Amino acid sequence: MKYAFTEIFDIPKLTELCESFTRINGTVTALLDLDGNVHIKTGWQPICTQFHRLNEKSAARCLESDTAIANKLAQGEKYNVYQCKNGLVDVAVPIYVGNQHVANFFTGQFLFQPADHSYFHQQAKELGVEIIPYMDALKKVPVFSEDEIKRIMTFLVALAQTIGEMGKARLDLLRLSEAERVQNAALKRKTSELKVAKQALEKLASEDALTGLCNRRYFDKTLSQEILRARRYQHSLVLCLFDVDKFKVINDTYGHGIGDAVLQHISTIVLNSLRKTDTVSRIGGDEFSILFPETENEHIEALLQSICNKIANTQIEINGYQIRVSCSFGTASSEGGNLSERELMERADRALYGAKSEGRNQVMHFSSLLQTTSLLS
């Protein structure tokens, strides 16, 4: 190719995008040309940078992994998933400029299931590295389900295509530098595409894959922001935590597929019952949260009781099964933002536990729990 790699690709802009991807989604990235030169590298795991890539034996395995993936992509595969001999999973997508394969976009250094500690402990011995720092580095390796990786790969394939199109546009502009108007229009269009790609990344990082609700990461961020806002303006803020009563029984009786469908059904009921300003998130297996900004608890109780009744009174029909479920709700108020995130969470959690102790399928506020405790003491 006549032009340098760094002339065809806007490395600073792509680095910014990759850093955003790593920061939001917790996955690593790398952009390599076909000679194996690394032009972008973000979020690499310490187990790779401090051990696998430095140790002669494991570094050879890394090179073998990189080569195997590159060879597969050179054969025209849309993307390739490869488990390297060091035990981690790597994934790569080819980047084409026009019809020419010029680079590969990598993510990886993750696991599909929790680490086999005995395997990595033995590997540390074989490599002759310090076992405790090596096992500490292993703890930082993320675990992604195959469904999560499929979602990420769908996006990365599209992103690689966009990067290739950007490269093609820059190549055309280099060849037609006199066409300034065309150059400006193309750059503007591609900048817009990058913005859309970044927004898609942010959505991917903030959305729960199963229910479509906000995920735990987004909830933690929003809770922190809302408490600061409540404190600054002396506004009210109510936090509700709720979960599905005896959800383990549902999974054990009908299977996890039915359990997932139940969670989706409940999520739809709750989401359709709230205001646009309220934030509902799935924060655990069958655990959910709702943030009600600028709202007093007395206005929330009736709404939550209505949701509670609607869930309990709705018969769910899935795969020939007719299932009824219920949920328990616990709420707590921020007292004008005077409580910390941890304190507010603890109060809502205690109220939820109180609702379950009182028979489940009900709503309990932290203040009511205190009154009950006072009467019993």
C-alpha positions, -999 to 999 in steps of 0.1 A, spaced: 0 0 0 14 34 -10 4 53 21 15 47 57 -9 29 80 -11 59 102 -20 81 73 -50 59 64 -63 55 99 -69 83 124 -51 66 152 -57 93 179 -95 93 172 -97 55 171 -76 53 203 -102 76 220 -130 53 208 -112 22 220 -104 38 254 -141 46 257 -150 10 248 -126 -3 274 -137 22 301 -175 15 295 -175 -22 288 -144 -35 306 -130 -53 276 -95 -49 260 -88 -38 225 -59 -39 201 -55 -27 165 -27 -45 146 -15 -42 110 -8 -73 90 29 -72 100 19 -76 136 26 -40 147 4 -29 175 -10 6 168 -37 7 195 -37 -11 228 -62 -4 257 -72 -22 289 -48 -52 286 -50 -75 316 -20 -76 340 -19 -114 336 -10 -108 300 12 -77 302 31 -87 334 33 -124 328 22 -141 295 38 -115 272 70 -113 293 77 -150 299 95 -166 270 74 -198 270 40 -181 274 50 -153 250 55 -179 223 20 -192 230 7 -156 226 24 -153 193 9 -186 182 -25 -174 192 -21 -141 173 -8 -160 142 -36 -186 143 -62 -158 145 -46 -138 117 -44 -168 95 -81 -176 100 -91 -140 92 -69 -140 61 -90 -169 49 -120 -145 48 -137 -154 81 -161 -127 95 -144 -130 129 -125 -156 149 -127 -168 185 -96 -186 197 -86 -200 231 -49 -195 235 -27 -221 252 -23 -197 281 -59 -204 290 -76 -171 280 -99 -164 250 -90 -140 222 -113 -127 194 -105 -107 163 -123 -90 134 -107 -82 101 -106 -46 88 -108 -41 50 -101 -9 32 -120 -13 0 -114 -50 -9 -79 -52 8 -74 -68 42 -51 -43 60 -55 -48 97 -71 -68 125 -91 -55 155 -87 -76 186 -105 -80 219 -100 -108 244 -80 -117 275 -113 -130 291 -129 -163 301 -162 -179 291 -165 -194 326 -149 -189 361 -112 -196 361 -100 -231 369 -76 -221 396 -58 -254 398 -51 -251 360 -36 -216 363 -18 -225 395 -1 -254 377 6 -231 347 23 -206 370 46 -234 382 54 -245 347 62 -209 336 83 -203 367 65 -171 377 56 -160 412 24 -178 420 6 -153 443 10 -122 420 0 -144 390 -31 -157 408 -40 -121 419 -37 -110 382 -60 -139 373 -87 -125 396 -89 -94 374 -97 -114 342 -134 -108 333 -158 -136 326 -183 -132 298 -211 -155 287 -212 -166 251 -244 -145 246 -226 -114 259 -197 -120 235 -221 -126 206 -236 -91 213 -202 -75 216 -190 -93 184 -221 -81 164 -211 -46 174 -174 -51 167 -180 -65 132 -200 -33 124 -173 -12 141 -146 -28 120 -166 -21 89 -169 15 99 -132 17 107 -125 3 72 -148 27 56 -131 56 75 -98 43 62 -111 41 27 -124 76 29 -91 89 42 -73 70 14 -95 85 -12 -89 120 3 -52 114 2 -54 105 -35 -78 134 -42 -64 161 -19 -76 188 -43 -112 179 -36 -114 198 -3 -152 199 -3 -154 162 -7 -128 157 21 -147 179 46 -180 162 38 -165 127 42 -148 136 75 -179 151 89 -199 120 79 -174 97 95 -172 118 126 -209 114 129 -206 76 125 -180 75 153 -205 94 175 -232 69 167 -208 41 174 -198 56 208 -235 60 217 -241 24 208 -212 14 230 -226 34 259 -260 17 255 -244 -17 254 -225 -10 286 -256 4 304 -283 -21 294 -291 -55 309 -289 -81 281 -318 -102 294 -345 -77 303 -335 -45 284 -335 -26 317 -306 -6 330 -278 -28 345 -259 -26 378 -232 -4 365 -257 22 352 -276 20 385 -246 26 407 -237 57 385 -272 71 386 -277 65 423 -245 85 430 -257 113 408 -292 114 422 -279 115 458 -256 144 450 -285 162 433 -309 156 462 -283 169 487 -275 200 466 -312 210 461 -327 194 492 -349 173 470 -365 140 480 -352 107 466 -368 73 472 -349 40 465 -369 8 460 -353 -27 460 -374 -57 450 -369 -93 441 -390 -123 430 -404 -144 459 -390 -179 459 -374 -175 425 -351 -204 430 -381 -227 432 -392 -214 398 -358 -222 383 -356 -256 399 -392 -265 389 -394 -251 353 -357 -245 343 -337 -214 339 -352 -206 305 -386 -202 321 -370 -183 349 -355 -158 324 -390 -154 308 -405 -146 342 -379 -119 348 -387 -104 314 -424 -105 321 -419 -87 355 -396 -62 339 -422 -52 313 -449 -48 340 -427 -25 361 -413 -5 332 -448 2 318 -459 14 353 -432 41 359 -426 76 349 -399 85 324 -379 102 352 -378 69 372 -349 45 367 -355 8 369 -325 -16 368 -317 -52 371 -289 -53 397 -286 -91 403 -301 -124 393 -337 -117 403 -329 -84 421 -341 -51 408 -340 -14 419 -361 16 411 -349 52 417 -377 78 422 -362 113 421 -380 143 436 -408 121 450 -421 116 485 -425 81 498 -463 84 504 -468 90 466 -446 59 458 -463 34 481 -496 34 462 -477 30 429 -456 1 442 -486 -16 458 -503 -14 424 -473 -30 407 -471 -56 434 -507 -65 429 -505 -65 392 -475 -90 393 -493 -113 417 -526 -113 399 -511 -119 364 -510 -155 352 -479 -160 331 -483 -185 302 -449 -198 290 -443 -230 269 -476 -245 281 -470 -237 318 -493 -213 337 -472 -196 364 -480 -171 391 -453 -152 409 -451 -124 434 -425 -99 444 -415 -82 477 -406 -45 478 -385 -25 502 -382 13 501 -361 40 518 -359 78 515 -327 97 512 -337 124 537 -328 153 515 -296 136 504 -282 133 539 -277 96 535 -248 80 517 -253 55 489 -244 27 512 -268 38 539 -297 43 515 -290 8 500 -288 -8 535 -321 8 545 -339 -3 514 -325 -38 517 -336 -40 554 -371 -29 543 -371 -56 516 -360 -82 541 -388 -70 564 -414 -74 536 -402 -110 531 -403 -116 569 -439 -104 570 -451 -129 544 -437 -116 511 -458 -101 482 -460 -67 498 -444 -33 500 -425 -21 532 -409 13 538 -379 15 561 -398 38 585 -426 12 588 -399 -14 596 -386 8 624 -421 13 639 -427 -25 638 -393 -31 655 -402 -4 681 -435 -21 690 -419 -54 694 -391 -41 717 
